[in-house]
């Protein structure tokens, strides 16, 4: 049998497989109708185990491949049934409210809460997101959320992730507990400079101040400055202002371009970040959920049971719909032993019915599920 004949046989088998798959999904539809009438849950782990056990026993040498094939088929069947019969969930209610609240055009102005002071990267992110925005500076990430929650500001801007130094977990932790909604995001190319008072020689420097993320992003450069101590502070611009107002001649700051002229300092070294490909993502949050036109990125925080296959059960749901996952990061749950939560980002829109049904299915599968928002990154 030549290759052309083999491929012809494969085509015939594929036709039969497709016909049987459609027949199976029609039966899944009938199962969904029965479950809707009787109030039975979509998930039936006992039945799934029976099917997979039977497949494994009959598949012989192909046991592993057959097992994974049927896992996928069962996942597709559950997704279809959930779309047909699932009762409204918490995440559906939240999303429907957000869709109603979102305007067609994202605002270009407003009162914006920004952590730090003039000259920081957060200020630049605010200006990029809101070209005509009015900034209210606060000292901490938590204070940004406080300003939005109290109504002093409509929006707040926070750093969420750096390409060199990972997620800003303090922000994720706040979002997990405070239940704010992400409505926009942007990314900035981050360039760091070493600043000191005019006339200072780099050999005099003993202490360098900056935000802990900036210190991490410049670790290679700092390691070459023998005997220099890196001290974290609230913000890179705050670090520049501290050095400008300090009487310590051995103090320096890692800050953003522009801070030197803003605070009367001198640039001792430029582009000291470890990588030229150094970007920080900033998010814009609101108190009330809102989804604006063009939203195509979904952010979630989930926690699963500490059992075999629990994470696969969650991740297989977007995979079954062909949804691209752009972020998956684990983080230990504070105060627990060997328990983790996961930061997840998907390329999808909740306006697609199957996406909304998938999120409901994920919520039911997770011990803890936080929908952070569906938004556009600019």
N, C-alpha and C positions, 0 to 999 in steps of 0.2 A: 504493500500500500504506500503510495507516494504522499508527499506533504499536502498536495491539493486535495486528495481524497480524505486524508485525516481531518483537514480543516472543514471539509464539507460535512463530515460526520459530527464534528464539534458544533457546527451551526445547527444541525438537526437536534442534537441534545439540548443546546441552548433554547431552541424554540419550545421544546418539551418542558424544560425547567421554568421558562417564563410562564407558560400556560399553567403549570402546577402552582407556581408562586401566586399568580393572580387568583387561582382557585382557593389557595390557602388563605389569602387576605380576605376573600369574600366570606370564608368561614369565620375568620376573625371578626368580621363585621357582625355576623349572626351571634357570635359569642358576646360581643359588646351589647347588642340589643337585649340578650338574655340577662346579662349582668346589670344593665340599667333597670330592667323590670324587677329583678330580685334584690337589688341593692348590694350585690357582691362586688368586692374590690377587684380592680384590674390585675393587680399583682397576685400571682399564685405560685409561690416558690416551690411548693411540693410538686405541682404539675410540671414546672420547668425542669426540676431535677429528674423526674421520671422520664421526660422526653430525652434529655441529654444523656441519661444513663443508657437508654435503649439505643440511641445513636452510637454511643461509644462501643457498645457490645457488638453491634452489627457491622461497624465500619472496618474492622480488621486493621491492616497496616495504615489505613488512612484515618485512624481514630482521632488524632490531634486536629487534622484539617476539617474533618466532619464536625467535630465538637465546636470549633470556632465558627464554622458556617452556620450551624444551628443556633448558636448564641446570637449571631447577628439577625437571623430570621425571627427569633423570639423577641429581640429588642424592637425590631420593626413592627411586629404585631402589637406589642404593648403600646408603642408610640401611637399607632393608628387607633387603638381602642381608647386610649386616654383622650385623644383629640375628639373622639365621637361622644364619649359619655362622662368624662370627668366633671365633677361638680366644681364651681368656681372656687379658686384657692386664694390664699392671702396675696400671692404674687400677682395673680390676675387682677384682683381688686386694685392693688397698688399701681399696676401698669395702666389700667383703664383710667384711673384718676390722673396719672401723669400725661396720658395722651390728650385728655380733655383740657389740661392746664397749659400744655405747650402751645406757643404761638407759631405761626408759619415762619416768622423770621426771628432769629436770635437777636436780642437787644444789643446795641452798640454802646450803651451808656448805662449808668446806674451807680449806686453807692456800693463799693466793693471793699470787703475786709481783706487785708493783706498783712501777712506776718513779716515783721522786720521794719526796715526804714528805707528811705529814698536811696536808690542805687543798688538794691539787692536784685537777685534773679527773679524773685517773686514779683517785684514791682514791674520788671520787664514783661513777665508773663501776663500780668494784669493789663498792661498797656496793649499787648498783642490781642488779648481776648476782648478788651473793651477800649477801643481807640479814644472814646470820649468819656471814659469812666472817671468817677471821683473816688479816690482811695482813702480809706481809713486804716492807718497802720496800728497793729497790735503786736504784743510781745511773743505770743505762743500760738502753736497750731490750734490748741483748744480754744484760745481766745477768738480765733477766726470763726469757729463754729458758734461760740457764744454770741458774737456780734450779729451773725445771721439769724440765730434762733430768737434773739431778743427783738429783732425787727430793725435794729440800727442800720443794717446793711441787707440788701436783697441777695447779694452773691458773696461767696468767699472763694479765694484762690489758694490752693495748697500744692506743694510738690508731692508726687506720688511714687516716682520711680526714676532712677538714674541708670543709664546704659552701662556705666562702669561699676557702680557701687550697689546696684539692686534696689529693691523696694524700700520706700520710707515707711517702715512698719508701724511707727508711732501714728502715722496718718491713717493707715488701714485699721489699726486698733480703735481709733476714735470713730471712724465711720461704722465699724461693726457695732459699737455700742450706742452711737448717737442717731443712727438711722437718717442720715442726710442723703440727698440725691445728687448724683453727678449729672450735669447737664451739658458739659463741654469739656474738651481737653485740648492742650497744645503742647508742643515740645520746643525747647530752646537748645541751641548749641551752647555749651557751657565752656567758657575760657576763664582760667584763673590766673591772677597776678599776685606776686608777693610785694606787699606795700610796706613802707616804713616812713618815718619822718625825713624830710629833706636833709641830705648830708650824712645819712646813716650808711655805713658800709655793711655789706652782707655778712662779713666775719663777726660783726658785733652782735648779731641776732642770737638771742637765747630763748625767746618765747614767741610762738606763732599762734595767733588766735584765728578761729574761723568756725563755721558750722561743721558738725561732725561728718556730714556727707562730703563737704569740700575737702576736709582733712583726709578722708578715705580716698577721694579721687586724686589726691596729690601725694599719696604715700611714698611713691618711688623717689620723688624729688626731695621730700622731707627726710628720707632715710640718708640722703647724702649730706645733710646739714648736721654735722657731728655735734652732739650735746644740746641740740635744740629740742625744746619741749612743746608739743602741740596741745593747745587748750581749747576745748569746744566752747562755743558760745551760741547765742540764739540765731545768728544770721551773718552772712558774709559782709553785708554792709554795716551791721552793728560792730563787727570786728574792726573794720576800717575806722569807724567813728571812735571806738575805744582807744585805738592806737593814737589817733590824732589828738585825743584829749588826755592821754597818759603822760606821766612824767618819766616813764621808763624808757631810756634810750635803746634798750636791747629788745624792744617789742616790735613785732611785725604782724601783718594780717594777710590772710589769703582772701582776696575779694574779687568781685567782678570788674571788668573794664568800666571805667567811668568813675569808680569810687576814688581814684587817686586825685583827680581834679575836683571832685565834689567835696572831699574832706582835706585837701591840702597836703596830700602825701606824695611820695616818690615811688615809682615802679623800680624795684630791685631786680625782678625777674618776671618775664612774660611767658604765657602758655606753659605753666608748670604742671598742668593736669597730666595724669599717666597716659591718657589716650586722646588723640585728636578727635576720635569718634566718641565724644563725650556729650551726651544729650540728657536733659532732664525733662520728664513729662510733668505737666502741671494740670490739675483738674479744677473745674469751677463747680461749686456745690450750691444748692439751695435747700431751704428748710422743707419746702413742699415738693413732692415729685413733679417733674415736668419733662416731657420728651418733645424736642423740637424737630422740625422738618430736616430730613437728611441723616438722622441718627442711624449709625451703622456699626456701633461698637457697644457690647454689653459687658459690664463688670459685675462680678459676683464674689462673695465670700461664702465658702461652704465648709462644713465639717461632717465627716462620715463616721460611721461606726468603725471601731478598730477590729474589723473582721476581714478574712480573705475575700477579695473580690468587691469590697464595698466601694472603693474608688473607681474601679472599672465600671461598676453599675452606673455611676454618675457620668463618667467621661464617655461611655458608649452611646449616650443619648444624643449629644451633638454630632458625634461621628456617624451615627445612623442616618442623620439628615444631611451629611456632607458639609457641616458647618466648620469653618476653620477656627482653631483655637490658637490665639496669639500669645497667651500667657497662661502658665500653670506653675505656681510657686507654693511650696509648703512652708508653714510657719508653726512652731510649737504653740500650743494653747497655754497661755499664762496660768500657772498654778496647777497644772496637771502633769502626769507622768506619761510620756510617750504618746500623747494625743496631739493631733495636728489639724489645723485648718488650712484651706487652700484658697489662694487668690487666683481667679480664673477670668480671662477675657476672651470673648468670642466676637467674630465678625458676623453680625446678624442684626436684623431689625425685628422688633416685637410686632410690627404691623403685619408680618407674615404669620398666618394662623398656626402653622405647624411649629413655629418658634415659640409662640406663647404656650402652646400645649406642651412642648418640650420643657420649658422652664417650670411649669406646674408639676410635671413628672419628676424633674430634678428636686424640686422642693419636697415632694413626698418621700423621696429616697434619702434625704439628708437629715441628720440629727439637728443641724443648724444651717439655715439658708438665708443669706442676705442679698437681695437684689439692689445693687448700688446705682444702676441707671443704664439707660440706652441713649447714646449721645454721639456726636460727631467730633472727630479730632481734626483740628485745623493747624 
